[in-house]
């Protein structure tokens, strides 16, 4: 699989060889897309946007062409907050709709259309990264998409009224997973009974140490490459803030377990959970600028544990009751894991700070 297109802020990139710094080769290489009229039989269109909360219908992204044949795509917001996808190719029309309640003003949602034409399977999903809510619907017998149409989509600014802003559009040559994500840079040192090891070097069966001092086995190691923009943009957490022994790079959704006298005094809790995205202040944490894509890893453990990453407590992968949700499990990074052996995770007992609370804490730590 490979990401071949991306539009974020002033960037508009499209490469049939892939956007990765080291383009995959062999079996994982992207399909031959050298011809402008090539068809992408499997792929993903990913869109992140802050949607206008006034419920006005409008097109979020789209294109319409008459050559080499009549085709169009529109991802639109419906009255009341639903999302609609309409694809036309000649007389063929593909349509899918997701009813949804809009998130709070200013919250980003992630919309994903993934298709596998040979398998006659597709899906439209909406994720709320802030709350973890996911809405999913199947798309029956999706058609391949024309490469030139996808190139046009990448280079054409998205449309929408005031208050609606597309922050990321990305195109992949494979159906990309949704749901629980990898969130650690592969070089983040993780505490084990035998010392620290890079997260990317851990394997199934290896033991890792938790904040309570227990040693627990690694059930699976998730690895994923995503666009390094939008809600995936890596965050550099700087030492010695947050108890770190060295700088580490994590995904914005990676949550730290932070304690101390200032936490107890300010929030009345011994420890709290803070997503890395809310710690960015230019001093103790900052957004890491890098190539168009970034690779993350994460560890699946029997329970929802707190790992020690470079000296600071961080959450392991949280999957909740994913195994009870067949459609979501099939679309996730854990689709190949034996469902009967997949653990269930209880929510953390620690309170998750709100964005303004996390920013206050980060400012105190940086002072």
C-alpha positions in Angstrom: 0.0 0.0 0.0 1.1 3.6 -0.5 -0.1 7.1 0.0 0.0 8.8 -3.5 -1.8 12.1 -3.0 -2.1 14.7 -0.3 -3.5 18.2 0.1 -2.9 20.1 3.4 -2.7 23.9 3.8 -0.6 25.0 0.9 0.7 21.5 0.0 -0.7 19.7 -3.0 1.3 16.5 -3.7 0.6 13.6 -6.1 3.0 10.9 -7.0 2.2 7.5 -8.5 5.4 6.1 -6.9 4.1 7.1 -3.4 4.8 9.9 -1.1 6.9 7.9 1.4 10.5 8.9 1.7 11.4 5.3 0.8 8.7 4.1 -1.6 7.7 0.5 -1.0 8.8 -2.1 -3.5 8.0 -5.7 -4.3 4.6 -7.0 -3.1 3.9 -3.8 -1.2 4.6 -1.5 -4.1 1.7 0.6 -5.4 0.1 -0.5 -8.6 1.3 0.6 -12.0 -0.3 4.0 -12.4 2.0 5.4 -15.1 -0.9 5.9 -17.5 -3.1 9.0 -16.6 -6.2 7.0 -17.4 -5.3 4.1 -15.1 -8.0 2.8 -12.8 -7.3 2.5 -9.0 -9.2 -0.6 -8.2 -8.5 -0.4 -4.4 -7.9 2.7 -2.4 -8.9 5.3 0.2 -9.9 8.9 0.1 -9.4 10.4 3.6 -10.7 13.9 4.5 -10.3 15.8 7.7 -12.4 18.9 8.2 -14.0 21.2 10.8 -17.6 21.2 9.7 -19.9 24.2 10.1 -22.3 23.6 13.0 -25.1 25.6 11.4 -26.4 22.5 9.6 -26.3 24.1 6.2 -25.9 21.6 3.4 -22.8 22.0 1.3 -20.1 20.1 -0.6 -17.0 19.3 1.4 -14.9 18.0 -1.5 -15.8 17.0 -5.0 -15.0 17.0 -8.7 -17.0 16.8 -12.0 -15.5 15.9 -15.4 -16.7 15.1 -18.9 -13.5 13.6 -20.3 -12.3 10.8 -20.8 -15.8 9.9 -19.6 -18.5 11.6 -17.5 -17.6 11.2 -13.8 -18.1 13.0 -10.6 -17.6 12.7 -6.8 -19.1 14.7 -4.0 -18.7 14.3 -0.3 -21.4 16.5 1.2 -22.8 17.7 4.5 -26.6 17.1 4.8 -29.1 19.2 6.8 -29.0 18.0 10.4 -25.4 16.9 10.2 -25.3 13.8 8.1 -22.6 13.0 5.5 -23.4 11.9 2.0 -21.1 10.4 -0.7 -22.2 10.3 -4.3 -20.1 8.8 -7.1 -21.1 8.8 -10.8 -19.4 7.1 -13.7 -21.5 7.4 -16.8 -24.9 6.0 -15.9 -23.7 4.2 -12.8 -24.3 5.9 -9.5 -22.8 4.9 -6.1 -24.4 6.5 -3.0 -23.9 6.2 0.7 -25.2 8.2 3.6 -24.2 8.4 7.3 -26.5 10.1 9.7 -24.5 11.9 12.4 -24.6 14.5 15.0 -22.1 17.3 14.5 -19.3 17.6 17.0 -18.7 20.7 19.1 -17.7 23.8 17.2 -14.1 23.6 16.2 -13.7 19.9 16.5 -12.2 18.0 13.5 -13.9 15.0 12.0 -12.2 12.4 9.8 -14.2 11.0 6.9 -13.0 8.0 5.0 -14.2 6.4 1.8 -12.4 3.1 1.2 -13.1 0.7 -1.7 -12.0 -2.7 -3.0 -13.6 -3.1 -6.4 -12.4 -6.7 -7.1 -13.8 -7.8 -3.7 -17.0 -5.7 -4.4 -16.6 -4.1 -0.9 -16.5 -0.5 0.2 -17.2 1.6 3.3 -17.9 5.2 4.3 -16.9 6.2 7.8 -16.9 9.3 10.0 -14.6 9.4 13.1 -14.5 12.0 15.8 -10.9 11.8 17.0 -11.7 13.9 20.1 -14.4 11.6 21.5 -13.5 8.3 19.7 -17.0 7.9 18.2 -17.1 6.1 14.9 -20.0 5.9 12.4 -19.7 3.3 9.6 -21.7 2.1 6.6 -21.1 -0.3 3.8 -20.9 0.7 0.2 -22.0 -2.1 -2.1 -20.1 -3.0 -5.3 -17.9 0.1 -5.5 -16.4 1.1 -8.9 -12.7 1.7 -9.5 -11.7 5.4 -9.7 -9.8 7.0 -12.5 -6.3 8.1 -11.5 -6.7 11.4 -13.3 -9.8 12.1 -11.3 -8.0 11.5 -8.1 -5.1 13.8 -9.2 -7.7 16.5 -10.0 -9.2 16.0 -6.5 -5.8 16.5 -4.9 -5.0 19.7 -6.7 -8.5 21.3 -6.6 -9.3 23.3 -3.4 -12.2 21.9 -1.4 -15.3 24.0 -1.3 -17.5 25.0 1.6 -19.1 27.9 3.4 -17.5 30.0 6.1 -17.0 27.9 9.2 -16.2 24.7 7.2 -12.5 24.0 6.6 -10.8 21.0 5.1 -7.4 20.6 6.8 -6.3 17.4 5.1 -7.2 15.3 2.0 -5.1 12.2 1.3 -5.3 9.3 -1.2 -4.0 5.8 -0.7 -3.7 2.8 -2.9 -5.3 0.5 -0.3 -8.3 0.4 2.0 -6.9 2.2 5.1 -7.9 1.0 8.6 -10.1 3.1 10.9 -10.5 2.9 14.7 -7.6 2.3 17.1 -4.4 3.7 15.7 -0.6 3.3 16.2 0.7 6.3 18.0 4.4 5.9 18.9 7.4 6.6 16.8 9.3 3.3 16.3 12.4 4.7 18.2 10.5 5.6 21.4 12.2 3.6 24.2 9.8 1.4 26.1 10.7 -0.1 29.5 11.0 -3.9 29.6 12.3 -6.2 32.4 15.7 -6.0 30.7 15.9 -2.3 30.2 14.6 0.1 27.5 14.0 -1.1 24.0 12.7 0.8 20.9 9.0 0.3 20.4 9.6 -0.7 16.8 11.9 -3.6 17.9 9.4 -5.3 20.2 7.7 -8.5 19.0 4.8 -10.6 20.0 5.6 -12.4 23.3 8.1 -9.9 24.5 7.5 -8.5 28.0 7.1 -4.8 28.8 7.0 -3.1 32.2 3.9 -1.1 33.3 3.7 1.9 35.7 2.7 -0.5 38.5 5.9 -2.5 38.0 4.2 -5.6 36.5 5.6 -7.4 33.4 3.0 -8.1 30.8 3.3 -9.8 27.3 2.9 -8.1 24.0 -0.1 -9.6 22.1 0.4 -7.7 18.9 2.5 -4.8 17.5 0.5 -2.5 15.2 2.4 -0.6 12.5 0.9 1.9 10.2 2.1 4.7 7.9 -0.2 7.8 7.7 -0.1 11.3 6.3 2.1 13.5 8.6 -0.5 16.3 8.6 -3.8 17.1 10.2 -4.7 15.0 13.2 -1.8 12.6 12.4 0.9 15.3 12.5 3.7 14.1 14.9 4.3 15.8 18.2 7.7 16.1 19.7 7.6 15.9 23.5 10.8 17.5 24.9 12.9 16.4 27.8 13.1 17.0 30.7 9.4 18.1 30.7 6.8 15.4 31.8 9.6 13.4 33.3 11.2 12.5 30.0 14.8 11.4 29.8 15.0 12.2 26.1 12.8 13.7 23.5 10.2 11.4 22.0 7.9 11.8 18.9 4.3 10.5 19.2 1.0 10.9 17.4 -1.3 13.7 18.6 -3.8 11.2 20.1 -1.1 9.5 22.3 -2.1 10.2 25.9 0.3 10.7 28.7 -0.4 9.9 32.3 0.8 13.0 34.2 1.0 13.4 38.0 2.6 15.7 40.5 1.8 18.3 43.2 0.6 20.8 40.5 -1.8 18.2 39.1 -3.2 17.3 42.5 -3.5 21.0 43.5 -5.1 22.1 40.2 -7.3 19.2 39.3 -7.8 17.3 42.6 -6.5 14.1 41.1 -3.3 12.2 41.7 -2.8 11.6 38.0 -4.6 12.7 34.8 -4.6 11.8 31.1 -3.5 14.3 28.5 -3.5 13.8 24.7 -0.2 15.0 23.2 -2.0 17.4 20.9 -3.1 19.5 23.8 0.4 19.9 25.2 1.8 21.7 22.1 3.0 25.1 23.3 6.3 25.6 21.4 8.3 24.8 24.5 7.6 21.5 26.2 5.9 20.1 23.2 5.9 21.2 19.5 4.6 19.9 16.2 7.3 18.0 14.3 7.7 19.0 10.7 8.7 16.0 8.6 8.2 14.3 5.2 4.6 13.9 3.9 4.1 10.6 5.7 5.0 9.2 9.1 5.1 5.7 10.5 3.9 4.8 14.0 3.7 1.7 16.1 1.7 0.7 19.1 1.5 -2.3 21.5 -1.6 -4.4 22.1 -1.5 -5.8 25.7 -3.9 -8.1 27.6 -5.2 -5.0 29.5 -5.3 -1.3 29.0 -2.0 -0.6 30.7 0.3 2.4 31.3 3.7 1.9 29.7 6.9 3.8 30.6 8.2 5.6 27.5 11.6 7.3 28.0 10.8 7.7 31.7 7.2 9.1 31.3 4.0 7.0 31.7 2.1 6.7 28.5 -1.0 4.7 27.5 -0.8 1.4 25.6 -3.4 0.7 22.8 -7.0 1.0 24.0 -9.5 -1.1 22.0 -12.4 -1.2 24.4 -15.0 -3.8 23.3 -13.9 -3.8 19.7 -14.4 -7.6 19.2 -18.1 -7.1 19.8 -18.4 -4.7 16.8 -17.9 -7.0 13.8 -18.0 -4.3 11.1 -15.6 -2.0 12.9 -13.2 -4.8 13.8 -13.2 -5.9 10.1 -12.2 -2.3 9.1 -9.6 -1.9 11.8 -5.9 -2.6 12.1 -6.8 -5.7 14.1 -8.9 -7.3 11.4 -6.6 -10.3 11.1 -6.3 -10.9 14.9 -8.3 -14.0 16.1 -11.6 -12.4 17.3 -12.0 -15.0 20.1 -8.6 -14.2 21.5 -9.0 -10.4 21.3 -9.0 -8.9 24.8 -11.5 -6.3 26.1 -10.2 -3.2 27.7 -11.8 -1.2 30.5 -11.7 2.6 30.3 -8.9 4.2 32.3 -9.7 5.3 35.8 -7.8 8.6 35.2 -9.6 11.7 34.1 -8.9 13.0 30.6 -8.1 16.7 30.7 -10.1 19.1 28.5 -8.0 21.1 26.0 -7.9 24.3 28.0 -7.0 22.4 31.1 -4.1 20.6 29.3 -2.9 23.8 27.9 -2.8 25.3 31.4 -0.9 22.4 32.7 1.6 22.5 29.9 2.1 26.3 30.5 2.8 25.6 34.2 5.3 22.9 33.4 7.1 25.1 30.8 7.3 28.1 33.2 
